[in-house]
Amino acid sequence: MDFLHLFGIYVAVVLTCIFLVCKYSGQQSNPFNTLLSYVSKVVAPFTPRWLQSFSHWIFHRLFHQRSNVFIYLHIFLEGSVYAEFTYEVFGFCREMDTSLTSLSVPYVLLAIKNFFFYLCIKTDPGTVTKQKVSSLIHVYPYDRRLFHPAVSCETCQLVKPARSKHCRVCDRCVQRFDHHCVWVNNCVGAGNTRYFLLYLLSVCAMALDIALLTGDMLLHAVLRSGLLRASYIDEYGQQQPAGPLFVVQHLFLTFPRIVFMLGFVIFVFFLLAGYTLFHSFLALVNQTSNEWYKSRGFFCRHCHPMPAADNLCGPALDHSKRYYYSRGLLRNLGEIFFPPQATQKKGN
């Protein structure tokens, strides 16, 4: 199997992974779970019980309990990219007269990203406690579709404020719960959603800038070598002009680590860019990913009629409004960056 076939397989696998992650992210039934279940059933009869127990323990420890493993993995991958960029790309760029200002941008973005990364990890996402629950229940009204009044959390034994959810990983109820992110080992909620959005934006900017600088370096390397005007003798003895695939193969053989890093950074950028756009959209309409996943299928009032008891809980609510908590673009963004504070409800 020659290089072009391997490169084609690599591109196909990357694009397939991006498509599957974007399409099935957050869904309980997806090809990943199906494949994992099938493999488990096939392998289980031939796997020792101690190995099965150990695998289940590892899986549970990584995805169902708080763990710093993904934080360390995040730092390792980021450090590997910056080590390669500094060790090889930076020097080549300086030889090609790239300004120090342009080359310093990735390091500035790294500092900004690390700042928001730290805030995502350390900031309380909005833990619902006995001391705060009486005031938190007045922050948002109950939509009586996804969130209903007088419903208690079976684990915390507290009345659940609207838009809150109990996180099984952190073992706490979180105000305006979005999701639990293993990469920051913390929930994303009312208290740190703004930091999470800025963290995603800074990671995307960082990956894009490194990709552009690296791509520009490789382009200059090709132009200076005169490779575009070169030719080669094929397997039939015929002289052929060096096309794009030949150039890619030459770059991969000449700068293997740089090309591999560039492919990884581009993969991360497109993956996180889609994720960032999704969360930016949710911020604009004042909806959490938890509410988005739950509300899929709740929009048809004929297919999902509201319980009659809801009519006894207060005045009729507008259930035809898809984004119930949206208050306009600017106010929605203001709520993300300046979340409403819990205050005691004044008596009439």
DRENTIRO-997877 format. One record per atom (N, C-alpha, C): residue in three letters; x, y, z. Coordinates in steps of 0.001 Angstrom, whole numbers, plus 500000, padded with zeros to 6 digits. Last residue first. Layout:
// residues N
AlaXYZ...
END
This chain:
// residues 348
Asn454184540103548391Asn453284541042547726Asn452690541992548763Gly457693539710549189Gly456261539429549355Gly455419540490548708Lys460437538958547107Lys459712539860547982Lys458247539507548047Lys462663536297547164Lys461487536859546508Lys460718537716547496Gln466123536746547528Gln464859536327548116Gln463707537043547439Thr468253536042544775Thr467735536972545778Thr466422536441546297Ala471007535219542920Ala469922534648543721Ala469522535638544797Gln471667537072539925Gln472005536666541280Gln470769536150542004Pro472197536191536526Pro471344536774537564Pro471675536205538933Pro475471536537535057Pro474331535696535463Pro473523536339536569Phe476846537972532780Phe476486538524534085Phe475260537768534592Phe477174536385530579Phe478369537006531143Phe478117537678532488Ile474537535464530155Ile475662534532530166Ile476853535132530907Glu473002537749530172Glu472743536751531210Glu473872535728531289Gly473934539020527902Gly474177539627529202Gly473972538643530336Leu472873537343525964Leu474322537386526154Leu474686538000527499Asn470157538007526398Asn470618536621526525Asn472129536566526756Arg470138540695525829Arg469853540277527204Arg470269538826527431Leu470711540624523069Leu471612541294523997Leu471383540846525431Leu468496539025522017Leu469904538709521795Leu470811539319522863Gly465773538038524131Gly466396538928523166Gly467897538721523144Arg465238536129525951Arg464735537472526228Arg465312538503525258Ser464435532726526317Ser465056533764525504Ser464398535111525771Tyr463202530646527570Tyr463932531578528419Tyr464638532684527630Tyr462014529156525502Tyr461169529751526542Tyr461899530835527319Tyr462074528673522454Tyr463112529064523387Tyr462463529871524508Arg459499528161521418Arg460521527121521409Arg461621527422522418Lys456336528685522486Lys457624529349522339Lys458731528321522469Ser454127527332523176Ser454440527333521752Ser455790527997521485His453601527690525785His454409526520525453His454716526436523965Asp453124530145527764Asp453244530053526310Asp454172528899525954Leu450944529244530463Leu452228529636529922Leu452251529404528424Ala448367530355532645Ala448753529602531447Ala450054530158530878Pro449166530661536138Pro448607531140534879Pro449143530353533708Gly449360527616538105Gly449516529043537909Gly448893529454536591Cys448795524988538395Cys449973525498539089Cys450144526999538930Leu446828523905536931Leu446460524282538277Leu447613524947539022Asn447868523136534583Asn446967524268534526Asn446576524754535910Asp449265520854535206Asp450026522082535018Asp449136523302535007Ala447480518810535217Ala447831519382536504Ala448599520685536350Ala447346517876532653Ala446278518763533096Ala446631519454534400Pro450440517974530862Pro449558517387531860Pro448527518392532335Met450500518818527383Met450901519095528746Met449936518437529714Pro451121516529524677Pro450253517460525404Pro450722517632526837His452855515807522282His453275515833523681His452405516823524447Cys451539515997519890Cys452227514742520195Cys452607514656521663His450554518567520097His449600517481519856His450234516137520197Arg452717520185520420Arg451775520137521527Arg450756519021521334Cys455966519690519645Cys454623519463519104Cys453638519285520254Phe458336519879521031Phe457806521089520426Phe456386520922519875Phe459745517838522096Phe458750518446522966Phe458015519605522301Gly461721516982520474Gly460507516185520479Gly459433516752521369Arg464157518123522479Arg463975517549521140Arg462789516595521171Ser464583518882525062Ser463434519465524364Ser463242518923522962Lys466943517662525884Lys465669517232526458Lys464473517708525646Tyr468883519052524414Tyr468725517618524230Tyr467367517153524729Trp468441521655525408Trp468324521393523976Trp468097519908523719Glu468956521440528122Glu467585521765527689Glu467402521458526215Asn471697520861527947Asn470796519938528647Asn469354520168528215Ser472653523140526751Ser472684521900525977Ser471800520844526628Thr470413525913527369Thr471542525061527710Thr471519523812526835Gln469627529059525926Gln469265527665526153Gln470529526883526491Asn469596531675524684Asn469437531445526127Asn468904530034526407Val470293532128522138Val468864531860522359Val468575531544523824Leu473042532523522385Leu472236533565521737Leu470742533371521978Ala473894530117523506Ala474002531351524291Ala473121532449523705Leu473458528388521372Leu472687528207522593Leu472733529455523464Phe475412529420519613Phe473990529478519259Phe473111529342520496Ser477665528698521055Ser477399530115520804Ser475937530321520422His477502525932520941His477328526585522238His477106528092522085Phe477907525627518128Phe476716525092518786Phe476466525799520113Leu480419526762517787Leu479267527370517125Leu477963526902517768Thr481924524909519254Thr481851526302519693Thr480662527010519064Tyr481637522621517682Tyr481158522602519071Tyr480992524024519604Gly482896523493515346Gly481492523106515325Gly480877523119516712Ala485445523927516427Ala484721525035515802Ala483227524722515727Leu486305521431517253Leu485930522400518273Leu485185523592517686Leu486717520257514689Leu485886519608515693Leu485394520613516724Phe488453522036513438Phe487127521822512863Phe486182521160513873Phe490689521868515269Phe490005523132514969Phe488597522898514449Val491451519191515243Val490961519788516490Val490185521062516200Phe492296519017512540Phe491224518155513050Phe490612518749514312Ile494403520842512585Ile493235521109511729Ile492040520280512184Val496121519500514348Val495601520816514711Val494370521169513875Phe496695517145512887Phe496040517065514196Phe495406518394514575Gly497986518224510627Gly496753517457510479Gly495981517358511781Leu500208519397511902Leu499261520235511173Leu497932519513510986Met501517517124512875Met500994518124513808Met499944519005513141Phe502173515938510410Phe501300515228511337Phe500695516197512347Val503901517910509410Val502663517591508683Val501679516863509592Ile505941517792511353Ile505200519042511130Ile503877518762510435Arg506892515190511094Arg506307515627512369Arg505465516883512190Pro507817515142508353Pro506762514239508841Pro506100514718510132Phe508954516688506049Phe508599517254507368Phe507518516383508022Thr509429514853503954Thr510462515817504336Thr510225516376505736Leu507163513318503662Leu508438512622503811Leu509544513553504289Phe505232515302503401Phe505096514328504481Phe506414513592504722Leu506116516619501114Leu506113517324502401Leu506044516348503565His505711514598499213His507061515127499450His507138515828500798Gln502940514304499345Gln503806513175499698Gln505228513651500008Val502194516837498414Val501821516414499765Val502709515271500235Val503232516691495807Val503729517717496735Val503423517327498174Phe501679514647494741Phe503122514456494827Phe503732515448495814Leu499206515889494844Leu499429514699495658Leu500919514402495808Pro499549518052492987Pro499305518300494410Pro499596517086495288Gly502216516943490709Gly500906517474491048Gly500751517664492552Ala504831517245488661Ala504553517074490099Ala503230517758490431Pro504346515634485475Pro504534516845486293Pro504161516565487755Gln506158512728484406Gln504913513323484855Gln505200514596485650Gln507483510584482021Gln507731511793482803Gln506399512470483126Gln507333507033482308Gln506858508262481691Gln507137509447482621Gly507828504580483397Gly508926505248482717Gly508532506533482032Tyr505854503582484889Tyr505865503132483506Tyr506976503805482696Glu506038504810487310Glu506406503392487268Glu506429502831485855Asp507333508116486397Asp506414507194487041Asp506865505752486837Ile509571510593487161Ile509363509452486271Ile508479508447486997Tyr508612514056487582Tyr509170512794488055Tyr508865511694487040Ser509232517608487865Ser508578516439487266Ser509260515188487800Ala508576520994489059Ala509370519778488887Ala508547518684488215Arg507219523184489777Arg507663523132488368Arg508455521863488068Leu506787522834492411Leu505611522927491546Leu505975522860490067Leu509283522972493592Leu508675521655493426Leu507483521689492477Gly510915525019494315Gly510566524885492904Gly509883523572492582Ser511496525622496894Ser512139524424496335Ser511879524263494848Arg509885527781497447Arg511327527990497369Arg512043526797496734Leu507353526579497505Leu507653527598496492Leu509150527797496329Val507608524843499726Val507328524297498390Val507711525298497311Ala508053526687501786Ala509048525638501525Ala508858525041500133His505702528144501723His506944528807501338His508038527789501033Leu504002526103502649Leu503796526685501318Leu505061527378500830Leu504969525699505233Leu505069524615504260Leu504895525142502829Met504329528222506342Met505711527745506298Met505898526651505258Asp501545528214506126Asp502310529229505402Asp503775528821505284Gly500936526108507872Gly500612525992506456Gly501386526989505612Thr501811527305510278Thr502451526080509788Thr502190525882508297Leu500065529497510432Leu501511529708510417Leu502245528489509864Leu497578528139510439Leu497897529106509391Leu499405529342509295Ala497765526540512760Ala497567525909511449Ala497947526858510317Ile497987528513514730Ile499095527574514531Ile498987526903513167Asp495445529695514395Asp496652530487514171Asp497867529582513938Leu493693527586515047Leu493658528188513715Leu494942528950513423Ala494330527090517727Ala494532526038516729Ala494575526623515321Met493596529605518841Met494948529092518990Met495254528043517917Ala490880529739518277Ala491780530761517737Ala493227530285517773Cys489996527504519760Cys489820527546518307Cys490760528556517667Val490687528375522342Val491279527150521800Val491169527130520276Ser489053530650522567Ser490505530812522590Ser491219529570522061Leu486488529502522488Leu486889530462521454Leu488411530609521403Leu486558527928524824Leu486400527305523509Leu486866528232522396Tyr486833529999526747Tyr487843528942526641Tyr487763528268525268Leu484489531363526410Leu485735532046526082Leu486890531058525961Leu482743529346527330Leu482631529859525965Leu483926530538525539Phe483633529087529981Phe483696527941529088Phe483613528394527630Tyr483067531553531090Tyr484469531143530982Tyr484628529977530019Arg480279531462530967Arg481009532507530225Arg482477532129530050Thr479682529365532705Thr479394529220531275Thr480174530236530460Asn479991529437535478Asn481203529391534639Asn480932529196533152Gly477525529625536832Gly478692530336537339Gly479884530370536412Ala475630528023535565Ala475433529472535586Ala476709530215535954Gly477871525472534295Gly476581525963534765Gly476552527473534779Val479516522620533804Val479342523934533191Val477937524400533542Cys481471520783536186Cys480221521055535484Cys480291522433534848Asn484769519484535595Asn483822520327536314Asn482541520427535504Asn487062518802534150Asn486726518096535385Asn485771518917536245Val487593519701531705Val487864520658532779Val487525520063534141Trp486964517442530269Trp488225518113529962Trp488581519179530985Val484439516639530948Val485560515869531508Val486883516586531286Cys481785518565531831Cys482882518496530869Cys484065517783531507His478375518237532034His479622517989532757His480723517773531729His476228520975531056His476736519607530938His477946519463531855Asp474396522976532230Asp474598522762530798Asp475064521330530544Phe472163524200534647Phe473097523144534267Phe473162523013532756Arg471236526261536390Arg471361526453534938Arg472386525469534363Gln472851524945539219Gln471954525956538677Gln472260526220537210Val473159521572540027Val473827522750539488Val472796523675538859Cys473506519227542644Cys472611519926541722Cys473271521235541311Arg475980516624542764Arg475398517880543243Arg474434518418542196Asp477961514752541848Asp477052514473542954Asp476537515757543598Cys479542514824539638Cys479927515710540744Cys479082515476541990Val478138512836538202Val479592512789538327Val480060513616539523Arg475493513508538208Arg475883512260538866Arg477388512164539064Cys474024516507538790Cys475134515895538064Cys475586514657538830His470743517555538529His471703516872539392His472759516200538518Lys469906520806537374Lys469967519372537158Lys471005518781538109Ser467835523699536661Ser468891522998537380Ser468826521503537070Arg465702525018535571Arg466918524935534766Arg468077524251535488Ala464291525912538700Ala464138525781537252Ala465504525857536578Pro465495524067541562Pro465183525311540855Pro465039525048539358Lys464196521412543367Lys465016521736542201Lys464596523072541599Val464516521027546802Val463631521426545715Val464488521907544549Leu466586518309547872Leu466310519739547796Leu465341519998546655Gln467866515853548048Gln466716516126548913Gln466444517624549017Cys469859514936546436Cys470183516066547310Cys469073516361548325Thr468433512763545207Thr469747512583545830Thr470041513686546845Glu466038513636544202Glu466027512434545041Glu467346512236545774Cys464997516917544225Cys466066516020543784Cys466123514837544733Ser461511517679543819Ser462731517587544623Ser463731516631543991Val459296520020542598Val459963518749542310Val461294518731543047Ala457930522435542653Ala457741521495543767Ala458283520099543449Pro457439522988539090Pro457600523414540482Pro457369522263541458His459364521650536390His458087521787537085His458322522186538537Phe460754521794533212Phe460967522048534635Phe459634522361535304Leu459766521283530733Leu460976520587531144Leu461212520697532648Arg457229522419531382Arg457403521496530271Arg458638520626530527Arg457122524494533111Arg456126523420533242Arg456105522501532013Asp458984526444533400Asp458262526427532124Asp457169525365532098Tyr459441528455536203Tyr459283527080535705Tyr458488527117534408Pro461658531304536104Pro460327530701536244Pro460333529266535708Tyr464694531780537958Tyr464024531492536686Tyr462633530946536950Val465026532589540653Val465852533172539588Val465187532987538230His463709531328542666His463064532526542118His463865533152540988Ile465264529309543588Ile464022528906542909Ile463290530102542308Leu467305530570544978Leu467546530141543601Leu466266529764542869Ser466346530935547543Ser466457532107546671Ser466665531712545211Ser466354528367548561Ser465129529163548689Ser465167530402547808Val468990527456548149Val467903526924547328Val466650527786547395Lys471091528250549761Lys470765529078548599Lys469515528636547856Gln471406526445551834Gln471394527864552155Gln470907528724550989Lys471507524012550557Lys470366524299551437Lys470254525784551739Thr472635524640547148Thr472804524207548536Thr471558524543549350Val473722524120543971Val472491524373544748Val472686523785546141Thr476458525600542396Thr475981524493543222Thr474751524923544027Gly477690526781540079Gly476369527182540583Gly475732526089541406Pro480276526143539452Pro479323526294538344Pro477941526757538787Asp483015527768540807Asp481805527023541167Asp480764527219540068Thr486102527571539098Thr484898528344539420Thr483730527427539747Lys488187525870538284Lys488097526286539680Lys486803527001540060Ile487916525321535538Ile488171524240536489Ile487814524657537906Cys487522527785534344Cys486528526721534137Cys486672525623535181Leu489889529053535094Leu488615529526535660Leu487512528487535485Tyr491732527612533519Tyr491837527572534983Tyr490518528002535631Phe490834528406531000Phe490855526988531355Phe490896526825532875Phe491383531106531045Phe489982530683531053Phe489852529200531391Phe494237530867531087Phe493517531654532096Phe492060531213532187Asn494816529409528818Asn495107528823530127Asn494388529566531245Lys494104531290526837Lys493381530029526964Lys493585529399528326Ile496057533239527263Ile494641533571527435Ile493816532305527638Ala498361531759526656Ala498205532350527989Ala496741532687528269Leu497814531139523968Leu497987530058524952Leu497804530585526369Leu497824533649522796Leu496560532907522855Leu496643531758523853Val500565534114523051Val499615535000523736Val498260534303523881Tyr501480532115521391Tyr501847532067522806Tyr500964532996523637Pro500492532847518852Pro500081531578519471Pro500392531501520963Val501854535443518522Val500401535352518731Val499983534011519331Ser504483535383517836Ser504174535471519266Ser502688535305519557Leu504616535425515109Leu504986534186515772Leu504684534203517264Ser503912538080514589Ser503027537003514141Ser503319535702514874Thr506164539307515746Thr504814539630516225Thr503833538518515842Leu508281538469514262Leu508161537957515624Leu506781538239516203Ser507442537687510835Ser507701538630511926Ser507532537967513286Thr509245535581508693Thr507980535808509385Thr508250536661510617Asp511499534909507193Asp511234536320507523Asp509830536566508055Met512195532332507007Met511376532858505916Met510874534264506217Glu513439531864509376Glu514262531842508170Glu513517532427506977Arg511174531857510995Arg512129532960511136Arg513052533021509922Cys510035529446510196Cys509322530697509938Cys510260531895510049Phe511898527605511157Phe511681527716509713Phe510992529038509362Gly511539528069513966Gly512818528331513305Gly512683528480511801Phe508845527281514324Phe509283528633514673Phe510582528987513948Val508835524554513606Val508108525537512791Val508615526950513055Glu510551523272515625Glu510800523225514179Glu510141524373513423Tyr510025523972518322Tyr511278523304517967Tyr511581523387516477Thr507464525096518410Thr508619525877518845Thr509925525295518318Phe505885522990517442Phe505820524309516812Phe507055525130517154Glu506533520957519256Glu506867520788517836Glu506862522132517115Ala505516522154521593Ala506919521745521526Ala507362521600520077Tyr502836522488520989Tyr503672523681521134Tyr505160523336521113Val502042519782520887Val501874520658519722Val502802521865519824Ser502662518942523496Ser503295518290522342Ser503211519174521102Gly500984520543525068Gly502425520688525184Gly503163520073524003Glu498513519511524260Glu498831520910524000Glu500337521145524068Leu498752516922525253Leu498551517150523817Leu498921518577523436Phe499115517474528046Phe500108516718527280Phe499978516985525781Ile496775518833528757Ile498063519520528888Ile499143518812528058His494900516760528261His494782518056527595His496129518782527597Leu495777514886530118Leu495836514568528692Leu495772515843527856Tyr495186516260532493Tyr496578515928532183Tyr496753515594530700Ile492412516329532158Ile493151517586532278Ile494620517353531942Phe491806513664532190Phe491634514383530932Phe492286515761530971Val492398513044534895Val493115512375533807Val493017513171532512Asn491150513895537142Asn492022514863536490Asn492734514277535272Ser487708513164537721Ser489079512703537533Ser489866513769536790Arg484658512147539082Arg485552513266538808Arg486994512763538767Gln483096509424537381Gln483613510036538594Gln484536511177538208His482496508454534936His481392508551535893His481846509046537259Phe484755508252533342Phe483579508938532801Phe482436509102533791Leu486867507007534775Leu487146508082533839Leu485908508906533507Arg485704505041536351Arg486552506059536985Arg486767507252536074His484422503458534472His483621504169535476His484431505299536103Phe486685502482533119Phe485664503235532396Phe484828504067533367Ile487966501117535228Ile488638502216534541Ile487618503106533840Trp486016499199535846Trp486442500152536869Trp487110501365536234His485868497749533483His484680498472533948His485060499521534982Ser488478496720533502Ser488044497604532417Ser486831498420532828Phe488382495120535808Phe489330496227535742Phe488920497230534661Ser486460493247535051Ser486218494108536213Ser487132495331536186Gln487783492070532875Gln486504492745532684Gln486221493716533820Leu489988491010534224Leu490226492036533209Leu488930492797532905Trp488771489149535870Trp489518490241536499Trp489772491370535509Arg487655487378534019Arg486771488222534821Arg487518489394535453Pro489168487269530749Pro489123486903532171Pro488278487891532972Thr487400486876527728Thr488150487794528586Thr488051487350530040Phe485764485480526120Phe487183485138526039Phe488049485995526962Pro483195486506526469Pro483437485087526766Pro484914484690526788Ala483648489350525655Ala483416488947527050Ala483682487459527318Val483730489874522947Val485005489654523639Val484804489075525026Val481052490214522248Val481887489261521514Val483135488886522314Lys480126492154524013Lys479473490853523986Lys480349489800523302Ser481850494287523361Ser481855493735524723Ser481240492343524747Val481130494820520737Val482473494332521014Val482542493687522396Tyr478504495739521207Tyr478741494555520377Tyr480110493953520668Ser478942498027522782Ser478153496917523313Ser478403495632522538Leu480427499571520974Leu481023499172522251Leu480280497990522850Leu478560499946518924Leu479801499225518642Leu480450498728519931Thr476625501433520361Thr476276500165519713Thr477513499324519455Asn478083503683521129Asn477552502789522157Asn477197501420521578Phe478631504667518529Phe479711504388519462Phe479256503408520541Pro476177505156517241Pro477029504051516775Pro478147503697517749Asn473714505761519860Asn474583506193518779Asn475499505046518388Ser471540506841522151Ser471680505767521175Ser472520506279520005Gln471878509287523462Gln472074508043524199Gln472296506868523249Gln473659512066522224Gln472568511117522069Gln472893509817522796Gly475918513682522358Gly474862513857523350Gly473710512893523240Ser476660513512518964Ser477073514025520263Ser475866514251521159Tyr476141512669516401Tyr475602511863517497Tyr476017512351518884Lys477276514589514657Lys475910514110514451Lys475328513451515691Cys479894515091515539Cys478940516205515404Cys477497515714515319Val480958512484515435Val480922513222516704Val479910514353516643Leu480676511867512713Leu479994511063513724Leu479886511804515049Phe482296513858511454Phe480874513722511133Phe480120512978512238Ile484833513341512569Ile484196514648512750Ile482698514550512512Cys485225510707511630Cys485169510981513073Cys484486512313513346Thr485316511161508868Thr484274510312509433Thr484114510567510929Leu487632512719508657Leu486347513299508281Leu485182512488508855Val489545510787509531Val489383512066510234Val488015512672509933Val489238508745507606Val488986508460509024Val488742509747509793Ala489977510121505258Ala488633509560505383Ala488282509283506846Val492671510733505807Val491700511822505615Val490276511313505804Tyr493698508061505952Tyr493826508995507079Tyr492793510116506977Ile493189507125503379Ile492542506467504517Ile492563507393505733Gly494900508840501951Gly493461508860501713Gly492680508228502848Phe497370508048502959Phe496924509411503193Phe495417509529502972Leu497462505417501985Leu497489505656503427Leu496977507054503758His497458505951499229His496368505179499818His496302505408501329Leu499849507385499014Leu498585508039498661Leu497396507283499239Phe501879505538499707Phe501582506688500559Phe500208507269500278Asp500756502133498999Asp501636503283498899Asp501131504440499760Met500853498807500000Met500000500000500000Met500892501247500000
END
